[in-house]
Amino acid sequence: MKQIKVLGSGCTKCVKTAELISEVVAELGVDAEVSKETSPEAIMGYGVMRTPAVVIDEHVVHSGSMPEKAQIVGWLS
């Protein structure tokens, strides 16, 4: 099972990023758990300076903006 974390303060873009990733996971039937991480200490632990950021299986794959749906599909394929 993939572990996907959306890092961010809880801003609108962060929430929408988590929702979009959850939608893509469901559409593709990927076995994944999507969670949100809002702790500044945890976010800094990943070395992320701009949010929203996406972490898949403990690897930062994106930061600083909302990802496009095609990007998410690529990460999960």
FENGI-V835623 format. One record per residue. N is the residue number from 1. SS is DSSP state (@ for helix, = for strand, . for the rest). PHI is phi in whole degrees, 0 to 359 (999 if undefined). D_CENTER is the distance of its C-alpha to the mean C-alpha in Angstrom with 2 decimals. Layout:
# FENGI-V835623
<<N,SS,PHI,D_CENTER> <N,SS,PHI,D_CENTER>>
This chain:
# FENGI-V835623
<<1,.,999,15.00> <2,=,283,11.56> <3,=,253,9.52> <4,=,244,5.75> <5,=,240,4.67> <6,=,255,3.32> <7,=,264,6.45> <8,.,171,9.13> <9,.,282,12.59> <10,.,104,12.24> <11,.,293,13.29> <12,@,303,13.49> <13,@,296,10.96> <14,@,293,8.28> <15,@,296,9.70> <16,@,294,10.03> <17,@,298,6.54> <18,@,297,5.95> <19,@,296,9.40> <20,@,296,9.16> <21,@,297,6.79> <22,@,299,9.28> <23,@,297,12.07> <24,@,294,11.54> <25,@,302,11.39> <26,@,294,14.55> <27,@,299,16.18> <28,@,276,15.98> <29,.,69,16.92> <30,.,282,14.51> <31,.,277,14.96> <32,=,212,11.56> <33,=,246,10.55> <34,=,255,7.48> <35,=,226,7.88> <36,=,247,7.62> <37,=,240,9.24> <38,.,249,11.75> <39,.,290,14.36> <40,@,304,15.36> <41,@,295,16.82> <42,@,294,13.78> <43,@,298,11.76> <44,@,296,14.94> <45,@,299,15.21> <46,.,270,12.52> <47,.,77,14.59> <48,.,276,12.18> <49,.,253,14.52> <50,.,229,12.69> <51,.,242,9.78> <52,.,288,7.41> <53,=,230,5.71> <54,=,237,3.07> <55,=,240,5.45> <56,=,242,7.18> <57,.,48,10.54> <58,.,70,10.78> <59,=,242,10.46> <60,=,289,8.65> <61,=,252,8.25> <62,=,196,7.68> <63,=,202,8.73> <64,.,98,11.15> <65,.,197,10.60> <66,.,285,9.10> <67,.,287,8.66> <68,.,280,11.55> <69,@,303,11.82> <70,@,299,13.79> <71,@,296,11.26> <72,@,297,8.90> <73,@,302,12.26> <74,@,298,13.18> <75,@,295,10.45> <76,@,268,11.45> <77,.,273,15.12>>
